[in-house]
């Protein structure tokens, strides 16, 4: 896996991950529960991670930075234009850079 950017949709129990390569093409999309999120991200080489600002975002930011990732917390007002229904598109993460 050559993931350069990782977008994570934080939720209460299930998290959606979308890994993108340098060209912005999705390499991997995965749903994981809270118990294995940290383990899943730990297995990915250091990359840029984007997460939407929420109550738990800064906790996850600290945890991911301990693993060597660079984390960018995005304000919800900038995420909203890319939301389709209740799901975020992979391009939202790419365009936020």
DSSP file (Angstrom, degrees, kcal/mol; ACC not computed):
  #  RESIDUE AA STRUCTURE BP1 BP2  ACC     N-H-->O    O-->H-N    N-H-->O    O-->H-N    TCO  KAPPA ALPHA  PHI   PSI    X-CA   Y-CA   Z-CA
    1    1 A X              0   0    0      0, 0.0     2,-0.2     0, 0.0    44,-0.2   0.000 360.0 360.0 360.0 130.1    0.0    0.0    0.0
    2    2 A X        +     0   0    0     17,-0.1     2,-0.4    42,-0.0    20,-0.3  -0.481 360.0 169.0-114.4  58.4    1.3    3.4   -1.0
    3    3 A X        +     0   0    0     -2,-0.2    18,-0.2     1,-0.2     3,-0.1  -0.600  12.7 167.2 -78.1 126.0   -1.1    5.5    1.0
    4    4 A X        +     0   0    0     16,-2.7    44,-2.2    -2,-0.4     2,-0.4   0.724  69.6  32.1-105.1 -35.4   -0.1    9.2    1.1
    5    5 A X  E     -Ab  20  48A   0     15,-1.9    15,-3.2    42,-0.2     2,-0.5  -0.976  64.7-168.0-126.5 138.2   -3.3   10.7    2.4
    6    6 A X  E     -Ab  19  49A   0     42,-2.8    44,-2.5    -2,-0.4     2,-0.5  -0.983   3.8-162.6-129.3 121.3   -5.8    9.1    4.8
    7    7 A X  E     -Ab  18  50A   0     11,-2.8    11,-2.3    -2,-0.5     2,-0.5  -0.881   8.3-167.2-101.2 131.8   -9.2   10.5    5.4
    8    8 A X  E     -Ab  17  51A   0     42,-2.4     2,-0.9    -2,-0.5    44,-0.6  -0.977  13.9-153.4-124.2 123.9  -11.1    9.2    8.5
    9    9 A X  E     -A   16   0A   0      7,-2.9     7,-1.4    -2,-0.5     2,-0.2  -0.840  24.3-147.3 -92.3 104.7  -14.7    9.8    9.2
   10   10 A X        +     0   0    0     -2,-0.9     2,-0.2     5,-0.2     5,-0.1  -0.510  29.0 157.3 -76.9 139.2  -15.0    9.7   12.9
   11   11 A X        -     0   0    0     -2,-0.2     4,-0.1     1,-0.1    -1,-0.0  -0.758  52.8 -89.8-143.7-170.4  -18.1    8.4   14.5
   12   12 A X  S    S-     0   0    0     -2,-0.2     3,-0.1     2,-0.1    -1,-0.1   0.943 110.2  -8.7 -76.7 -48.3  -19.3    6.9   17.7
   13   13 A X  S    S+     0   0    0      1,-0.3    21,-1.7    20,-0.1     2,-0.4   0.726 127.0  48.3-120.9 -37.6  -18.6    3.2   17.0
   14   14 A X  E     - C   0  33A   0     19,-0.2     2,-0.4    20,-0.1    -1,-0.3  -0.934  63.2-161.5-117.5 132.6  -17.7    2.6   13.3
   15   15 A X  E     - C   0  32A   0     17,-3.7    17,-2.7    -2,-0.4     2,-0.5  -0.890   9.8-143.0-114.6 141.2  -15.1    4.7   11.5
   16   16 A X  E     -AC   9  31A   0     -7,-1.4    -7,-2.9    -2,-0.4     2,-0.4  -0.905  17.6-166.9-104.1 127.1  -14.7    5.0    7.7
   17   17 A X  E     -AC   8  30A   0     13,-3.3    13,-2.4    -2,-0.5     2,-0.4  -0.912   7.6-174.8-114.1 140.6  -11.2    5.2    6.3
   18   18 A X  E     -AC   7  29A   0    -11,-2.3   -11,-2.8    -2,-0.4     2,-0.4  -0.939   7.9-161.2-136.9 113.4  -10.2    6.2    2.8
   19   19 A X  E     -AC   6  28A   0      9,-3.3     8,-3.3    -2,-0.4     9,-1.3  -0.798   9.1-167.7 -96.8 134.3   -6.6    6.0    1.7
   20   20 A X  E     -AC   5  26A   0    -15,-3.2   -16,-2.7    -2,-0.4   -15,-1.9  -0.900  12.7-135.6-120.5 148.4   -5.5    7.9   -1.3
   21   21 A X    >   -     0   0    0      4,-1.9     3,-1.8    -2,-0.3   -18,-0.1  -0.273  45.4 -83.6 -87.8-175.8   -2.3    7.8   -3.4
   22   22 A X  T 3  S+     0   0    0      1,-0.3   -19,-0.0   -20,-0.3    -1,-0.0   0.812 130.3  54.1 -59.9 -31.9   -0.3   10.8   -4.6
   23   23 A X  T 3  S-     0   0    0      2,-0.1    -1,-0.3     1,-0.0     3,-0.1   0.522 119.0-109.7 -81.4  -5.5   -2.5   11.2   -7.6
   24   24 A X  S <  S+     0   0    0     -3,-1.8     2,-0.4     1,-0.3    -2,-0.1   0.606  70.5 142.0  88.0  12.5   -5.6   11.3   -5.4
   25   25 A X        -     0   0    0      1,-0.1    -4,-1.9    69,-0.0    -1,-0.3  -0.730  58.4-110.0 -89.2 134.2   -7.0    7.9   -6.4
   26   26 A X  E     +C   20   0A   0     -2,-0.4    -6,-0.3    -6,-0.2     3,-0.1  -0.433  37.9 173.6 -64.0 127.7   -8.6    5.8   -3.7
   27   27 A X  E     +     0   0A   0     -8,-3.3     2,-0.3     1,-0.3    -7,-0.2   0.734  67.0   9.3-100.4 -33.5   -6.4    2.8   -2.8
   28   28 A X  E     -C   19   0A   0     -9,-1.3    -9,-3.3     2,-0.0     2,-0.4  -0.962  53.3-174.4-154.7 127.3   -8.3    1.5    0.1
   29   29 A X  E     +C   18   0A   0     -2,-0.3     2,-0.3   -11,-0.2   -11,-0.2  -0.992  21.8 169.1-122.0 137.0  -11.7    2.2    1.8
   30   30 A X  E     -C   17   0A   0    -13,-2.4   -13,-3.3    -2,-0.4     2,-0.5  -1.000  30.1-143.7-150.2 142.2  -12.4    0.4    5.0
   31   31 A X  E     +C   16   0A   0     -2,-0.3     2,-0.3   -15,-0.2   -15,-0.2  -0.943  29.6 172.3-106.4 127.9  -14.9    0.4    7.8
   32   32 A X  E     -C   15   0A   0    -17,-2.7   -17,-3.7    -2,-0.5     2,-0.1  -0.948  27.2-123.0-132.7 154.3  -13.5   -0.4   11.2
   33   33 A X  E >>  -C   14   0A   0     -2,-0.3     3,-1.2   -19,-0.2     4,-0.8  -0.465  37.7 -98.0 -91.4 171.9  -14.9   -0.3   14.7
   34   34 A X  H 3> S+     0   0    0    -21,-1.7     4,-0.6     1,-0.3     3,-0.5   0.801 117.3  63.5 -59.9 -32.2  -13.4    1.7   17.5
   35   35 A X  H 34 S+     0   0    0      1,-0.2     4,-0.3   -22,-0.2    -1,-0.3   0.821 114.1  30.0 -65.6 -31.4  -11.5   -1.3   19.0
   36   36 A X  H <> S+     0   0    0     -3,-1.2     4,-2.4     2,-0.1    -1,-0.2   0.355  91.2  95.2-113.1   6.8   -9.3   -1.7   15.9
   37   37 A X  H  X S+     0   0    0     -4,-0.8     4,-2.5    -3,-0.5     5,-0.2   0.953  89.3  45.9 -60.9 -49.8   -9.0    1.8   14.6
   38   38 A X  H  X S+     0   0    0     -4,-0.6     4,-2.1     1,-0.2    -1,-0.2   0.913 114.2  48.6 -60.5 -44.0   -5.7    2.5   16.4
   39   39 A X  H  > S+     0   0    0     -4,-0.3     4,-1.1     2,-0.2    -1,-0.2   0.887 111.2  50.5 -63.9 -40.3   -4.3   -0.8   15.3
   40   40 A X  H >< S+     0   0    0     -4,-2.4     3,-0.5     1,-0.2     4,-0.2   0.927 112.7  45.0 -64.5 -46.1   -5.3   -0.3   11.6
   41   41 A X  H >< S+     0   0    0     -4,-2.5     3,-1.3     1,-0.2    -1,-0.2   0.835 107.3  59.9 -68.6 -32.3   -3.7    3.2   11.5
   42   42 A X  H 3< S+     0   0    0     -4,-2.1    -1,-0.2     1,-0.3    -2,-0.2   0.796 100.6  56.1 -65.0 -27.5   -0.6    1.9   13.2
   43   43 A X  T << S+     0   0    0     -4,-1.1     2,-0.4    -3,-0.5    -1,-0.3   0.484  92.2  86.0 -83.6  -3.0   -0.1   -0.6   10.3
   44   44 A X  S <  S-     0   0    0     -3,-1.3     3,-0.1    -4,-0.2   -42,-0.0  -0.842  87.8-112.0 -99.1 132.3   -0.1    2.3    7.7
   45   45 A X        -     0   0    0     -2,-0.4    -2,-0.1   -44,-0.2    -1,-0.1  -0.213  56.3 -68.8 -57.9 155.2    3.2    4.0    7.0
   46   46 A X  S    S+     0   0    0     21,-0.1     2,-0.3    23,-0.1    -1,-0.2  -0.167  75.7 145.8 -50.1 130.2    3.4    7.7    8.2
   47   47 A X        -     0   0    0     -3,-0.1    23,-2.1    23,-0.0     2,-0.5  -0.871  53.9 -75.0-152.3-179.0    1.1    9.8    6.1
   48   48 A X  E     -bd   5  70A   0    -44,-2.2   -42,-2.8    -2,-0.3     2,-0.5  -0.799  44.7-162.2 -90.0 126.8   -1.2   12.9    6.3
   49   49 A X  E     -bd   6  71A   0     21,-3.2    23,-3.4    -2,-0.5     2,-0.5  -0.939   2.8-160.2-113.7 130.2   -4.4   12.1    8.0
   50   50 A X  E     +bd   7  72A   0    -44,-2.5   -42,-2.4    -2,-0.5     2,-0.3  -0.927  15.2 171.1-108.7 131.8   -7.5   14.4    7.7
   51   51 A X  E     -bd   8  73A   0     21,-2.3    23,-3.1    -2,-0.5     2,-0.3  -0.987  34.6-112.0-136.5 149.4  -10.3   14.3   10.2
   52   52 A X  E     - d   0  74A   0    -44,-0.6    23,-0.2    -2,-0.3     2,-0.2  -0.601  42.2-103.2 -79.0 137.7  -13.3   16.5   10.8
   53   53 A X        +     0   0    0     21,-3.4     2,-0.3    -2,-0.3    23,-0.2  -0.407  63.6 135.1 -62.1 128.3  -13.2   18.6   14.0
   54   54 A X  S >> S-     0   0    0     -2,-0.2     3,-0.7    21,-0.1     4,-0.6  -0.891  70.6 -75.0-158.1-175.7  -15.5   17.0   16.6
   55   55 A X  T 34 S+     0   0    0     -2,-0.3     4,-0.2     1,-0.2     3,-0.2   0.851 131.0  35.8 -63.2 -34.2  -15.4   16.2   20.3
   56   56 A X  T 3> S+     0   0    0      1,-0.2     4,-2.1     2,-0.1     3,-0.3   0.485  92.6  92.9 -95.6  -2.8  -13.2   13.2   19.8
   57   57 A X  H <> S+     0   0    0     -3,-0.7     4,-2.3     1,-0.2    -1,-0.2   0.871  84.5  49.1 -62.1 -39.7  -11.0   14.6   17.0
   58   58 A X  H  X S+     0   0    0     -4,-0.6     4,-1.9     2,-0.2    -1,-0.2   0.809 108.2  54.2 -75.9 -27.8   -8.3   16.0   19.1
   59   59 A X  H  > S+     0   0    0     -3,-0.3     4,-2.0    -4,-0.2    -1,-0.2   0.955 112.6  43.7 -63.3 -50.0   -7.9   12.8   21.1
   60   60 A X  H  X S+     0   0    0     -4,-2.1     4,-2.8     1,-0.2     5,-0.3   0.855 109.1  58.8 -65.2 -34.4   -7.4   10.9   17.9
   61   61 A X  H  X S+     0   0    0     -4,-2.3     4,-2.3    -5,-0.2    -1,-0.2   0.947 107.8  45.4 -58.6 -48.6   -5.1   13.6   16.6
   62   62 A X  H  X S+     0   0    0     -4,-1.9     4,-1.5     1,-0.2    -2,-0.2   0.911 113.8  49.4 -61.6 -42.8   -2.8   13.1   19.5
   63   63 A X  H  X S+     0   0    0     -4,-2.0     4,-0.7     1,-0.2    -2,-0.2   0.910 113.0  45.8 -64.9 -42.7   -2.9    9.3   19.2
   64   64 A X  H ><>S+     0   0    0     -4,-2.8     5,-1.8     1,-0.2     3,-0.6   0.858 109.4  55.2 -70.3 -34.7   -2.2    9.3   15.5
   65   65 A X  H ><5S+     0   0    0     -4,-2.3     3,-1.4    -5,-0.3    -1,-0.2   0.830  99.7  60.8 -67.4 -30.7    0.7   11.8   15.9
   66   66 A X  H 3<5S+     0   0    0     -4,-1.5    -1,-0.2     1,-0.3    -2,-0.2   0.795 101.4  55.0 -62.5 -27.2    2.3    9.5   18.4
   67   67 A X  T <<5S-     0   0    0     -4,-0.7    -1,-0.3    -3,-0.6    -2,-0.2   0.465 127.5-100.4 -85.3  -2.1    2.5    6.9   15.6
   68   68 A X  T < 5S+     0   0    0     -3,-1.4    -3,-0.2     1,-0.3     2,-0.2   0.474  78.7 133.6  98.6   2.9    4.3    9.4   13.4
   69   69 A X      < -     0   0    0     -5,-1.8     2,-0.5   -23,-0.1    -1,-0.3  -0.512  55.8-127.5 -82.7 153.5    1.4   10.6   11.2
   70   70 A X  E     -d   48   0A   0    -23,-2.1   -21,-3.2    -2,-0.2     2,-0.4  -0.909  29.9-157.3 -97.3 127.6    0.8   14.3   10.5
   71   71 A X  E     -d   49   0A   0     -2,-0.5     2,-0.5   -23,-0.2   -21,-0.2  -0.905  12.1-166.1-115.3 133.0   -2.9   15.0   11.3
   72   72 A X  E     -d   50   0A   0    -23,-3.4   -21,-2.3    -2,-0.4     2,-0.6  -0.971   9.3-154.4-117.2 118.5   -5.0   17.9   10.0
   73   73 A X  E     -d   51   0A   0     -2,-0.5     2,-0.4   -23,-0.2   -21,-0.2  -0.838  15.3-152.8 -95.1 122.7   -8.2   18.6   11.8
   74   74 A X  E     -d   52   0A   0    -23,-3.1   -21,-3.4    -2,-0.6     2,-0.1  -0.802  16.3-116.7-103.3 134.1  -10.7   20.3    9.4
   75   75 A X    >>  -     0   0    0     -2,-0.4     3,-1.8   -23,-0.2     4,-0.9  -0.410  25.3-122.9 -64.0 138.9  -13.4   22.6   10.5
   76   76 A X  H 3> S+     0   0    0      1,-0.3     4,-2.3     2,-0.2     3,-0.4   0.786 108.3  66.7 -56.4 -29.1  -16.9   21.2    9.8
   77   77 A X  H 34 S+     0   0    0      1,-0.2     4,-0.4     2,-0.2    -1,-0.3   0.791 104.3  44.7 -65.2 -25.1  -17.8   24.3    7.7
   78   78 A X  H <4 S+     0   0    0     -3,-1.8    -1,-0.2     2,-0.1    -2,-0.2   0.649 113.1  51.0 -90.2 -17.1  -15.2   23.2    5.1
   79   79 A X  H >< S+     0   0    0     -4,-0.9     3,-2.1    -3,-0.4     4,-0.4   0.829  92.3  75.5 -84.6 -35.5  -16.3   19.6    5.2
   80   80 A X  G >< S+     0   0    0     -4,-2.3     3,-1.7     1,-0.3    -1,-0.1   0.811  85.3  60.5 -52.5 -41.5  -20.0   20.2    4.6
   81   81 A X  G 3  S+     0   0    0     -4,-0.4    -1,-0.3     1,-0.3    -2,-0.1   0.722 107.1  48.8 -61.2 -17.6  -19.8   21.0    0.9
   82   82 A X  G <  S+     0   0    0     -3,-2.1     7,-1.1    -4,-0.1     2,-0.4   0.410  85.7 108.0-102.2   1.3  -18.4   17.5    0.2
   83   83 A X  E <   -E   88   0B   0     -3,-1.7     2,-0.6    -4,-0.4     5,-0.2  -0.651  47.8-167.1 -84.2 132.2  -20.9   15.5    2.2
   84   84 A X  E >   -E   87   0B   0      3,-3.1     3,-2.1    -2,-0.4     2,-0.4  -0.952  67.0 -46.5-117.7 109.0  -23.4   13.4    0.2
   85   85 A X  T 3  S-     0   0    0     -2,-0.6    -2,-0.0     1,-0.3     0, 0.0  -0.565 121.4 -29.3  66.1-122.7  -26.2   12.3    2.5
   86   86 A X  T 3  S+     0   0    0     -2,-0.4     2,-0.4    -3,-0.1    -1,-0.3   0.317 124.5  85.7-105.1   6.4  -24.4   11.0    5.6
   87   87 A X  E <   -E   84   0B   0     -3,-2.1    -3,-3.1    -5,-0.0     2,-0.3  -0.855  67.0-139.0-113.4 144.3  -21.2    9.9    3.7
   88   88 A X  E     -E   83   0B   0     -2,-0.4     2,-0.2    -5,-0.2    -5,-0.2  -0.734  23.6-123.7 -93.9 147.4  -18.1   11.9    2.8
   89   89 A X    >>  -     0   0    0     -7,-1.1     3,-0.9    -2,-0.3     4,-0.7  -0.563  16.0-121.8 -87.0 156.0  -16.5   11.5   -0.6
   90   90 A X  H >> S+     0   0    0      1,-0.2     4,-1.4    -2,-0.2     3,-0.7   0.838 112.0  63.6 -63.4 -32.2  -12.9   10.5   -1.0
   91   91 A X  H 3> S+     0   0    0      1,-0.2     4,-3.0     2,-0.2     5,-0.2   0.768  88.8  69.0 -66.1 -24.4  -12.4   13.7   -3.0
   92   92 A X  H <> S+     0   0    0     -3,-0.9     4,-1.4     1,-0.2    -1,-0.2   0.923 102.1  45.7 -58.0 -42.9  -13.2   15.8    0.1
   93   93 A X  H << S+     0   0    0     -4,-0.7     4,-0.4    -3,-0.7    -1,-0.2   0.901 113.6  48.7 -67.7 -40.8  -10.0   14.6    1.7
   94   94 A X  H >< S+     0   0    0     -4,-1.4     3,-1.0     1,-0.2    -2,-0.2   0.918 112.7  47.0 -66.1 -43.4   -8.0   15.3   -1.4
   95   95 A X  H 3< S+     0   0    0     -4,-3.0    -1,-0.2     1,-0.2    -2,-0.2   0.741  99.7  68.5 -72.4 -23.0   -9.4   18.8   -2.0
   96   96 A X  T 3<        0   0    0     -4,-1.4    -1,-0.2     1,-0.3    -2,-0.2   0.648 360.0 360.0 -72.6 -12.4   -8.9   19.8    1.6
   97   97 A X    <         0   0    0     -3,-1.0    -1,-0.3    -4,-0.4    -2,-0.2   0.480 360.0 360.0 -79.1 360.0   -5.1   19.7    1.1
